[in-house]
Amino acid sequence: MSDRTTYLVLAGYENSGPEHWQTRWEEAEPEAFRRVQQADWDRPEAGDWVARVDAAVAEAAARGPVVLVAHSLGCITAARWVAGAAAERTAAVRGALLVAPADIDNADVPVLAGFRPVALAPFPFPAVVVASTDDPWVTTDRAREFAGAWGARFVEAGAHGHLNSAAGLGDWPAGRELLAEL
């Protein structure tokens, strides 16, 4: 086994497009960043999404340490995975960057109901929750609640919407700095 870190990209509902910081990071370092592909980005099934994360962690762990890089519903998927994963599997993860966790408990999006309730089990590895002050998918207070429950450090990113392509973050250097801390 090598000591090369694999950054597993957990995109959210409807996936991350070409201008999203997750995609840019993958394109900049394709040997290190690997998107966990989901069967259906538009009609997500919680059990399937979690199973795919579990399989991706197992595969990446055979090569070295793993860091999760999640956005929106990807954060909620990571939380569900942590809540149900075997300790041997979570032990392979060195940390998680959890950006703009979608508050699906309070979202009026029926296709996401299968992800309710948001899992609030503590993460057994270091994590950082990053939230914007004007995110339409999660209030700052709710994002802080998630961070507290997950045992994560909370970072308020200012007013940048959902911290996605529409926010115009480009390569999002501030996010890369947070990732480097993990």
N, C-alpha and C positions, 0 to 999 in steps of 0.2 A: 504494500500500500504506500502511495506517495503522500506527501504532506501538502499537496495542491488543494486549495480551497475551491469548492464549487459553490457558486451563488445561484441558488434556485429561485427563479423569478416566478412569483405567484401573482398573475394578473387578475384583475377583477372582472366583474360582469361586463360582457361584450368585448373582453380582451383589451389590450393596450395597443393602440395604433402606432404608425411609423414615427410620429412626432413625440410620443410619450417618452419620458425619461427612462422607463424600464427598457423599452426597445432600443433606445440610443445606447444604454449601457451594454446591452447584449451585442449590438453591432460593433461597439468599440473594443470589446473583449470577448469574442465568441468562444474562446477556449475556456473561459472562467464562468461566464454567465449562461445559464440554460433555463429556458422557459418550461415550466410544467404545462404541457399541452392538455387541454380539457376537451372532452368529446363534444360538448355543446356550450359555447360561450354565451348564447342568447337564452337558453333554457337550462340553467345550471341545476344539477342534482347534487345536493350536499354530500351524500354518501359516495358518489362517484368522484367528486372533486377531492374529497379527503383521501380516498383510496389512491388516487393518482399522485397526490403529494407523498403519501407513505411509500409508494413504489419508487418515486423519484429520489427520495431521501435514501432509501436502501441502496439504490444503484450508485448514487453519488458518494455515499459513505464508503463504498468499496475502494474508492480512489483517494479519499482523504476527508478533511473536515468539510462541513456544510454550513452555509449561512442562508437564511431565508430572506428574500427581498420581496415584500408583499405590498400590494396596493388595493385599497377599497375592499371588495368582497374577498380578495386574496388574503387580507388580514383576518377576516372572519373564518375563512377556510383554515388558515394556520391555527387559529385558536381552537377550532373543532378538532383538528388533527392532534394538537397537543393534549387536549382533554381525553382523547381515546387511544393514543398511541402507546405502544410498549416502551418501557423505560430504556431498553437497549436501542430502540430507534431514535428516541429523543436525545440520547447520549451522544449521537453522532453530530448533532447540531451545535455549532459554536455560538450562534446568535441569530437575531432576527431584527430586520428593519421593517417596521409596520407603519405604512404611510396612509393617511386618510382612511382609517377603518370605517367602513360604512355601517351606520346604525340601522341595521335591517329590522331590528325590533320595532322601530318607529317609522319605517319606510312603507309607503303605500305602493308597493311593487309586488303583486301577487306571485310572480314567478320566483321571487326570492324567499318566500315563506318557509321553504324547507330548511333554511339556514337558521331559523328561529328556534329557541332563543340563542342569542350570542353566547358562546361558551366563555366562561369567566374563570377557568382554572388557571392557576399560576404557571407561567412558562418555566421549565427547569433549566433555562439557559438565559444569558443576558439578552435583553430586547429593548428597543427604542420605539416609542410611538410618536409619530410626527403628525400634527394636525394644523390646519389652517383656521384662522378666526372667522372665516366666512364660507366655510364648506357647507354646501346645501345637503350633504349626506350625513353629516354628524356635527353636533354642536361641540364647542371646545370643552364644555363641562362633561359631556358624555365621553369624549375622547380621553379626558383625564380619568374618568371612571374606568374605562377599559385599561388604561395604562396601570392604574392602581391594582386592579384585579389580576392583571397578567404579570405584575411585579416588574413592569417596564419603566424605564426613564421616560418622562414626557417632554417633548420639545414642541413649543408653539412656533409655527413657521411664519406668522404674520397673515395678512390677507391675500391668499393665493387660490381661492376657490377650492376645488377638489384635488389640488396638487396633481393635475393630469395634463394632457396635451393643451387643453383650453387655457391653462394657467400660464402658458408661455415660458415654462421653466428651462426649456432647451435641455442641455445635458445635466442640469441641476447639480452644480458643484457643491452646494451646501449639503445635499443628500449624500454625495460621495464622501464628504468629510464625516458625516454621521456613520456611514457604512464602515469606513476605515477604523472607527473607534471600536467596532465589534471584533 
